[in-house]
């Protein structure tokens, strides 16, 4: 008589139907993941191409005299002084404070340089976790791009970092501290006289909306998004790239984009929620 310990236990095979269901489920999941990855690549690639086209047009087609840009910069400085918030009380003290602390100016330099990667990251999160929200905020991105594009030609503006010859001792912190010299040519080139409006703020608000719809739990996304916009506002001034009125210009671009989206929705007869209300208000599903 053989001992029970030496007996091999029978192998229980899964029914053929169950194995087929598991294989079909795995295949379906793989297809869904593949479609999601493809959609992610397409959407981020489209945003990248739009931003590149925007930069190309801005620096190569609508260029005006630097004399006009400096005259406008002096106008902005005078207007800020008339509003009791001159550069001597806002931008210059902020930059001096940042330059006194290496880690602060290094942080602001890096934050300013990475505005577009932040947009791509925020868009990617919303594509994955909130596809419908991504599409709605994308309307805001497209309208903002349309609104901002002609503004640089209509009102070219020299940034604060160019104003030292006029007695305003701003420093180009990206060049002096960060070793990154801004240039007009090449793929990464930029219009040197396009400080108004600050689309670093405009793009950051769009990114904030995408983050808000991607992470709605306890409004964590909203907190992250608002913090991102506030830090970018400090960065654009501390690095000498924008006046505080340029930040107001960026906010105005977003406001105009929201208005155009509403008009277009009514004209098309489509009832669509506002991208900003959908991101930050009751239409986000938190109310």
C-alpha positions as CSV (number, residue, x, y, z in Angstrom):
1,X,0.0,0.0,0.0
2,X,1.4,3.4,-1.1
3,X,1.6,6.2,1.5
4,X,-0.6,9.2,0.9
5,X,2.4,11.5,0.9
6,X,3.7,9.8,-2.3
7,X,0.5,10.2,-4.2
8,X,0.5,13.1,-6.6
9,X,-2.5,15.3,-6.4
10,X,-4.6,15.6,-9.5
11,X,-4.2,18.7,-11.6
12,X,-7.4,20.7,-11.9
13,X,-7.6,22.2,-15.4
14,X,-9.7,25.3,-15.9
15,X,-12.7,24.9,-18.2
16,X,-12.0,25.9,-21.7
17,X,-14.7,28.6,-21.6
18,X,-13.1,30.2,-18.6
19,X,-9.6,30.2,-20.1
20,X,-11.1,31.8,-23.2
21,X,-12.8,34.5,-21.2
22,X,-9.6,35.3,-19.3
23,X,-7.6,35.5,-22.6
24,X,-10.3,37.7,-24.1
25,X,-10.3,40.0,-21.1
26,X,-6.5,40.3,-21.2
27,X,-6.6,41.1,-24.9
28,X,-9.3,43.7,-24.4
29,X,-7.3,45.4,-21.6
30,X,-4.2,45.3,-23.8
31,X,-6.1,47.0,-26.6
32,X,-7.5,49.7,-24.2
33,X,-4.0,50.4,-22.9
34,X,-2.6,50.6,-26.5
35,X,-5.4,53.0,-27.5
36,X,-4.7,55.1,-24.4
37,X,-1.0,55.3,-25.1
38,X,-1.7,56.2,-28.8
39,X,-4.2,58.9,-27.7
40,X,-1.7,60.3,-25.2
41,X,1.1,60.5,-27.9
42,X,-1.3,62.1,-30.4
43,X,-2.6,64.7,-27.9
44,X,0.7,65.7,-26.4
45,X,2.3,65.7,-29.9
46,X,-0.5,68.0,-31.1
47,X,0.0,70.4,-28.2
48,X,3.8,70.4,-28.8
49,X,3.3,71.2,-32.5
50,X,0.9,74.0,-31.8
51,X,3.3,75.6,-29.3
52,X,6.2,75.3,-31.8
53,X,4.2,76.8,-34.5
54,X,3.1,79.6,-32.2
55,X,6.7,80.4,-31.3
56,X,7.8,80.2,-34.9
57,X,5.2,82.7,-36.1
58,X,5.8,85.0,-33.1
59,X,9.6,85.3,-33.7
60,X,9.7,85.2,-37.5
61,X,6.6,87.0,-39.0
62,X,5.5,89.8,-36.8
63,X,8.7,91.6,-35.8
64,X,8.7,95.3,-35.2
65,X,11.5,97.7,-34.3
66,X,13.2,97.3,-30.9
67,X,12.8,101.1,-30.5
68,X,9.0,100.6,-30.3
69,X,9.5,97.8,-27.8
70,X,11.6,99.9,-25.5
71,X,9.2,102.8,-25.8
72,X,6.4,100.5,-24.7
73,X,8.5,99.2,-21.8
74,X,8.9,102.8,-20.5
75,X,5.1,103.2,-20.9
76,X,4.5,100.1,-18.8
77,X,6.9,101.3,-16.1
78,X,5.2,104.7,-16.0
79,X,1.8,103.2,-15.8
80,X,2.8,100.9,-13.0
81,X,4.1,103.9,-11.2
82,X,0.8,105.7,-11.7
83,X,-0.9,102.7,-10.1
84,X,1.4,103.0,-7.0
85,X,3.1,99.7,-7.8
86,X,6.3,100.8,-9.6
87,X,9.1,98.4,-10.4
88,X,11.1,99.9,-7.5
89,X,8.5,98.4,-5.1
90,X,7.6,95.1,-6.8
91,X,9.9,93.5,-9.5
92,X,13.3,95.0,-8.4
93,X,13.0,94.1,-4.7
94,X,11.8,90.6,-5.6
95,X,14.7,90.0,-7.9
96,X,17.2,91.4,-5.4
97,X,15.8,89.1,-2.6
98,X,16.0,86.1,-4.9
99,X,19.6,86.9,-5.9
100,X,20.6,87.0,-2.3
101,X,19.6,83.4,-1.9
102,X,21.2,81.0,-4.4
103,X,18.6,78.3,-4.0
104,X,15.7,80.7,-4.6
105,X,17.0,82.1,-7.8
106,X,18.1,78.7,-9.0
107,X,14.5,77.5,-8.3
108,X,12.9,80.4,-10.1
109,X,15.3,80.0,-13.1
110,X,14.4,76.3,-13.4
111,X,10.7,77.0,-12.9
112,X,10.6,79.6,-15.6
113,X,12.4,77.3,-18.1
114,X,10.1,74.4,-17.6
115,X,6.8,76.1,-18.3
116,X,6.2,73.9,-21.4
117,X,7.1,70.6,-19.8
118,X,4.6,71.5,-17.0
119,X,1.9,71.9,-19.7
120,X,2.8,68.6,-21.3
121,X,2.7,66.8,-17.9
122,X,-0.6,68.4,-16.9
123,X,-2.2,67.5,-20.2
124,X,-0.9,64.0,-20.0
125,X,-2.4,63.4,-16.6
126,X,-5.8,64.7,-17.7
127,X,-5.7,62.6,-20.9
128,X,-5.2,59.5,-18.8
129,X,-7.5,60.3,-15.8
130,X,-10.1,62.7,-17.2
131,X,-10.4,62.5,-21.0
132,X,-13.6,64.6,-21.2
133,X,-12.0,67.2,-18.9
134,X,-8.9,67.3,-21.1
135,X,-11.0,68.0,-24.2
136,X,-12.9,70.9,-22.5
137,X,-9.7,72.5,-21.2
138,X,-8.1,72.0,-24.6
139,X,-10.6,74.5,-25.9
140,X,-9.2,77.1,-23.5
141,X,-5.7,76.3,-24.7
142,X,-6.6,76.8,-28.3
143,X,-8.6,80.0,-27.8
144,X,-5.8,81.4,-25.6
145,X,-3.2,80.7,-28.4
146,X,-5.4,82.5,-30.9
147,X,-5.9,85.5,-28.7
148,X,-2.3,85.9,-27.7
149,X,-0.7,85.5,-31.1
150,X,-1.4,89.0,-32.6
151,X,-0.8,90.8,-29.3
152,X,3.0,90.6,-29.6
153,X,2.8,92.4,-33.0
154,X,0.3,95.0,-31.8
155,X,2.2,95.8,-28.6
156,X,5.9,94.6,-28.7
157,X,7.4,95.1,-25.3
158,X,11.0,94.8,-24.1
159,X,11.3,92.7,-20.9
160,X,12.7,94.2,-17.6
161,X,16.1,92.4,-18.1
162,X,16.8,94.8,-21.1
163,X,16.1,98.0,-19.1
164,X,19.4,98.5,-17.4
165,X,20.5,101.2,-19.9
166,X,17.4,103.2,-18.9
167,X,18.4,103.2,-15.2
168,X,16.5,100.1,-14.1
169,X,19.1,97.7,-12.8
170,X,17.4,94.4,-13.7
171,X,19.5,91.3,-14.3
172,X,19.0,88.6,-16.8
173,X,19.2,85.8,-14.1
174,X,18.9,83.0,-16.7
175,X,22.0,84.2,-18.4
176,X,24.0,85.6,-15.4
177,X,23.2,82.8,-12.9
178,X,21.7,80.0,-15.0
179,X,24.1,80.2,-17.9
180,X,21.2,80.2,-20.4
181,X,21.2,83.0,-22.9
182,X,17.9,83.7,-24.6
183,X,18.1,83.9,-28.4
184,X,15.9,84.6,-31.4
185,X,17.2,81.9,-33.8
186,X,17.0,78.1,-33.8
187,X,14.2,75.7,-32.8
188,X,14.1,77.0,-29.2
189,X,14.4,80.6,-30.2
190,X,12.0,83.3,-28.9
191,X,10.8,86.8,-29.8
192,X,13.0,88.9,-27.5
193,X,10.4,91.8,-27.4
194,X,7.3,89.8,-26.6
195,X,6.9,90.3,-22.9
196,X,3.2,91.4,-23.1
197,X,1.2,89.3,-22.4
198,X,3.0,86.8,-20.2
199,X,2.0,83.5,-21.7
200,X,4.1,81.8,-19.1
201,X,1.1,82.8,-16.9
202,X,-1.4,81.9,-19.6
203,X,0.0,78.4,-20.2
204,X,0.3,77.9,-16.5
205,X,-3.4,78.6,-16.0
206,X,-4.2,76.1,-18.7
207,X,-1.9,73.5,-17.0
208,X,-3.6,74.3,-13.7
209,X,-7.0,73.5,-15.2
210,X,-5.8,70.2,-16.6
211,X,-4.3,69.3,-13.2
212,X,-7.6,70.2,-11.5
213,X,-9.7,67.9,-13.7
214,X,-7.1,65.1,-13.5
215,X,-6.9,65.1,-9.7
216,X,-10.3,66.1,-8.3
217,X,-10.0,64.2,-5.0
218,X,-10.4,66.7,-2.1
219,X,-9.5,69.5,-4.6
220,X,-5.9,68.5,-4.5
221,X,-5.5,69.2,-8.2
222,X,-6.9,72.7,-7.7
223,X,-4.4,73.4,-4.9
224,X,-1.5,72.2,-7.0
225,X,-2.7,74.2,-10.0
226,X,-3.2,77.4,-8.1
227,X,0.2,77.0,-6.5
228,X,1.8,76.4,-9.9
229,X,0.3,79.7,-11.2
230,X,1.5,81.7,-8.2
231,X,5.0,80.3,-8.4
232,X,5.2,81.0,-12.1
233,X,4.1,84.6,-11.4
234,X,6.9,85.0,-9.0
235,X,9.4,83.3,-11.3
236,X,8.6,85.5,-14.4
237,X,9.3,88.7,-12.3
238,X,12.3,87.4,-10.3
239,X,14.1,86.3,-13.5
240,X,13.6,89.7,-15.1
241,X,11.4,88.5,-17.9
242,X,8.1,90.2,-17.2
243,X,6.6,93.2,-15.5
244,X,3.6,92.5,-13.2
245,X,1.4,94.1,-15.8
246,X,2.5,91.4,-18.2
247,X,1.0,88.9,-15.7
248,X,-2.3,90.9,-15.9
249,X,-2.0,90.6,-19.6
250,X,-1.8,86.8,-19.4
251,X,-4.9,86.7,-17.2
252,X,-6.7,88.9,-19.7
253,X,-5.8,86.4,-22.5
254,X,-7.4,83.6,-20.5
255,X,-10.5,85.8,-19.7
256,X,-10.8,86.6,-23.4
257,X,-10.4,82.9,-24.3
258,X,-13.2,82.0,-21.9
259,X,-15.5,84.6,-23.5
260,X,-14.8,83.5,-27.0
261,X,-15.5,79.9,-26.1
262,X,-18.9,80.9,-24.7
263,X,-19.7,82.9,-27.8
264,X,-18.6,80.0,-30.0
265,X,-20.7,77.5,-28.0
266,X,-23.8,79.7,-28.3
267,X,-23.3,80.3,-32.0
268,X,-22.9,76.6,-32.7
269,X,-26.0,75.9,-30.5
270,X,-24.0,73.6,-28.3
271,X,-24.4,73.6,-24.5
272,X,-20.9,73.1,-23.2
273,X,-19.6,73.9,-19.7
274,X,-17.0,76.5,-19.3
275,X,-13.5,74.9,-19.2
276,X,-12.6,76.9,-16.1
277,X,-15.8,76.3,-14.2
278,X,-15.5,72.6,-15.2
279,X,-12.0,72.6,-13.8
280,X,-12.4,74.6,-10.6
281,X,-16.2,74.9,-9.9
282,X,-19.3,72.9,-9.5
283,X,-19.2,71.5,-12.9
284,X,-16.0,69.6,-11.9
285,X,-18.2,67.1,-10.0
286,X,-17.0,68.2,-6.6
287,X,-20.1,70.4,-5.8
